[in-house]
Amino acid sequence: MIDVKAGILGGNLSALSGAYDKAVRTSAQDQFTFTIIGANG
């Protein structure tokens, strides 16, 4: 799986893409949690 992704995007791009995806997911999770707290508060 990682080999295929690296082959398509090129070595370093795959690592950067992975870091970007993680950052986006973390941000989305924080926003989701905040929304729930706000709705319950």
Order of alpha helices (4+ residues) and beta strands (2+ residues): alpha-alpha
